[in-house]
Amino acid sequence: MASVKMEGHAMCAPGFEGVTCEHEVHECASLPCKHEGTCVDHVAGYTCKCALGYAGFECQIDSDPCRPNPCRNGATCYVNDDVSDYFCYCADDHTGKNCELEKTVLTQYVDSCTLSVASHGVPGDVRLVSSDVNDCASSPCQNAGTCVDLVNAYQCICTEDWEGALCHINKDECSGTLCRNGGECTDLVSGFLCRCVDGWKGRTCTLRESQCDSFTCANGGTCVDLGDAYTCRCPAGWQGSSCHTPERRACDSSPCANNSTCVNSGDSFTCICRLGFEGRTCQAKC
């Protein structure tokens, strides 16, 4: 191990200590991985392998945002595609991210085809309208977002890289501390890029000897060390800078029946049924 003598003591390379730099520093000794995550020690760094249901550099993020249920007023919680956000399917008389707001214009179902809507400016008066209006017909959700048809409204469920009411805002993956050891984070449309300094390498600047380790590429991808950078060769069915994005999603096969809305949820799906239908794929009349 290379070292520099300074007045009888050695100035050790990162990751080593001792009079002659003979001891490797064990970064896992402080148990940095939370929620029963497994710590994998590297030279001058570590990686956390998270238990099911947790994510983040140190497994600090609960990746099941529907537990406990944040949706109010009896609403059902659905986990979004990237398993880091959620969608509340509100009852007809509530709205908002968590269905916490009461609608000012009250609508009620008369039967499976007709709605009773309060008229503007006439207290107690109502008008009957068709409930079969598809508010998603104009495809308002951008960047592959899923449109959920509500009563006289719609809501967009965004893919993992986008956010906003219409999924029009690129999510800033650099908002957290992703790049270690002084690395500079650059936000990409789908992911992030760490520009490492002082000889650090790897996806998050935690490696010394190579750009690659067993966690660089996900889902069986092969990491190729290019010297100053790396690339992931993804297996069939996966794509993206680290093979984290499936080429096909569960909703691509249109599993939900009777014009119901399909929401990708990890590697599975959830069907949001239209009025009058129920079941795993909304196949049964209720």
Secondary structure as the mmCIF struct_conf table of DSSP 4:
data_model
#
loop_
_struct_conf.conf_type_id
_struct_conf.id
_struct_conf.beg_label_comp_id
_struct_conf.beg_label_asym_id
_struct_conf.beg_label_seq_id
_struct_conf.end_label_comp_id
_struct_conf.end_label_asym_id
_struct_conf.end_label_seq_id
STRN STRN1 SER A 3 MET A 6
TURN_TY1_P TURN_TY1_P1 GLU A 7 GLY A 8
STRN STRN2 HIS A 9 CYS A 12
HELX_LH_PP_P HELX_LH_PP_P1 ALA A 13 ALA A 13
TURN_TY1_P TURN_TY1_P2 PRO A 14 GLY A 15
STRN STRN3 PHE A 16 GLU A 17
BEND BEND1 GLY A 18 GLY A 18
TURN_TY1_P TURN_TY1_P3 VAL A 19 THR A 20
BEND BEND2 CYS A 21 CYS A 21
STRN STRN4 HIS A 23 GLU A 24
HELX_RH_3T_P HELX_RH_3T_P1 GLU A 27 SER A 30
TURN_TY1_P TURN_TY1_P4 HIS A 35 GLU A 36
HELX_LH_PP_P HELX_LH_PP_P2 GLY A 37 GLY A 37
STRN STRN5 THR A 38 HIS A 42
TURN_TY1_P TURN_TY1_P5 VAL A 43 ALA A 44
STRN STRN6 GLY A 45 LYS A 49
HELX_LH_PP_P HELX_LH_PP_P3 CYS A 50 ALA A 51
TURN_TY1_P TURN_TY1_P6 LEU A 52 GLY A 53
STRN STRN7 TYR A 54 ALA A 55
BEND BEND3 GLY A 56 GLY A 56
TURN_TY1_P TURN_TY1_P7 PHE A 57 GLU A 58
BEND BEND4 CYS A 59 CYS A 59
STRN STRN8 ILE A 61 ASP A 62
BEND BEND5 SER A 63 SER A 63
TURN_TY1_P TURN_TY1_P8 PRO A 65 CYS A 66
BEND BEND6 ARG A 67 PRO A 68
TURN_TY1_P TURN_TY1_P9 ASN A 73 GLY A 74
HELX_LH_PP_P HELX_LH_PP_P4 ALA A 75 ALA A 75
STRN STRN9 THR A 76 VAL A 79
TURN_TY1_P TURN_TY1_P10 ASP A 81 ASP A 82
BEND BEND7 VAL A 83 SER A 84
STRN STRN10 TYR A 86 TYR A 89
TURN_TY1_P TURN_TY1_P11 ASP A 92 ASP A 93
STRN STRN11 HIS A 94 THR A 95
BEND BEND8 GLY A 96 GLY A 96
TURN_TY1_P TURN_TY1_P12 LYS A 97 ASN A 98
BEND BEND9 CYS A 99 CYS A 99
STRN STRN12 LEU A 101 GLU A 102
BEND BEND10 THR A 104 VAL A 105
STRN STRN13 THR A 107 ASP A 111
TURN_TY1_P TURN_TY1_P13 SER A 112 CYS A 113
STRN STRN14 THR A 114 ALA A 118
HELX_LH_PP_P HELX_LH_PP_P5 SER A 119 SER A 119
TURN_TY1_P TURN_TY1_P14 HIS A 120 GLY A 121
BEND BEND11 VAL A 122 VAL A 122
TURN_TY1_P TURN_TY1_P15 PRO A 123 GLY A 124
STRN STRN15 VAL A 126 SER A 130
BEND BEND12 SER A 131 SER A 131
TURN_TY1_P TURN_TY1_P16 ASP A 135 SER A 138
TURN_TY1_P TURN_TY1_P17 ASN A 143 ALA A 144
HELX_LH_PP_P HELX_LH_PP_P6 GLY A 145 GLY A 145
STRN STRN16 THR A 146 LEU A 150
TURN_TY1_P TURN_TY1_P18 VAL A 151 ASN A 152
STRN STRN17 ALA A 153 ILE A 157
TURN_TY1_P TURN_TY1_P19 GLU A 160 ASP A 161
STRN STRN18 TRP A 162 GLU A 163
BEND BEND13 GLY A 164 GLY A 164
TURN_TY1_P TURN_TY1_P20 ALA A 165 LEU A 166
BEND BEND14 CYS A 167 CYS A 167
STRN STRN19 ILE A 169 ASN A 170
HELX_RH_3T_P HELX_RH_3T_P2 GLU A 173 SER A 175
BEND BEND15 GLY A 176 GLY A 176
BEND BEND16 CYS A 179 CYS A 179
TURN_TY1_P TURN_TY1_P21 ASN A 181 GLY A 182
HELX_LH_PP_P HELX_LH_PP_P7 GLY A 183 GLY A 183
STRN STRN20 GLU A 184 LEU A 188
TURN_TY1_P TURN_TY1_P22 VAL A 189 SER A 190
STRN STRN21 GLY A 191 ARG A 195
TURN_TY1_P TURN_TY1_P23 ASP A 198 GLY A 199
STRN STRN22 LYS A 201 LYS A 201
TURN_TY1_P TURN_TY1_P24 GLY A 202 CYS A 205
STRN STRN23 LEU A 207 LEU A 207
BEND BEND17 ARG A 208 GLU A 209
BEND BEND18 GLN A 211 GLN A 211
TURN_TY1_P TURN_TY1_P25 SER A 214 THR A 216
BEND BEND19 CYS A 217 CYS A 217
TURN_TY1_P TURN_TY1_P26 ASN A 219 GLY A 220
HELX_LH_PP_P HELX_LH_PP_P8 GLY A 221 GLY A 221
STRN STRN24 THR A 222 ASP A 225
BEND BEND20 GLY A 227 ASP A 228
STRN STRN25 TYR A 230 ARG A 233
HELX_LH_PP_P HELX_LH_PP_P9 CYS A 234 PRO A 235
TURN_TY1_P TURN_TY1_P27 ALA A 236 GLY A 237
STRN STRN26 TRP A 238 GLN A 239
BEND BEND21 GLY A 240 GLY A 240
TURN_TY1_P TURN_TY1_P28 SER A 241 SER A 242
BEND BEND22 CYS A 243 CYS A 243
STRN STRN27 THR A 245 PRO A 246
BEND BEND23 GLU A 247 ARG A 248
HELX_RH_3T_P HELX_RH_3T_P3 ALA A 250 SER A 253
TURN_TY1_P TURN_TY1_P29 ASN A 258 ASN A 259
HELX_LH_PP_P HELX_LH_PP_P10 SER A 260 SER A 260
STRN STRN28 THR A 261 SER A 265
TURN_TY1_P TURN_TY1_P30 GLY A 266 ASP A 267
STRN STRN29 SER A 268 ILE A 272
HELX_LH_PP_P HELX_LH_PP_P11 CYS A 273 ARG A 274
TURN_TY1_P TURN_TY1_P31 LEU A 275 GLY A 276
STRN STRN30 PHE A 277 GLU A 278
BEND BEND24 GLY A 279 GLY A 279
TURN_TY1_P TURN_TY1_P32 ARG A 280 THR A 281
BEND BEND25 CYS A 282 CYS A 282
STRN STRN31 ALA A 284 LYS A 285
#
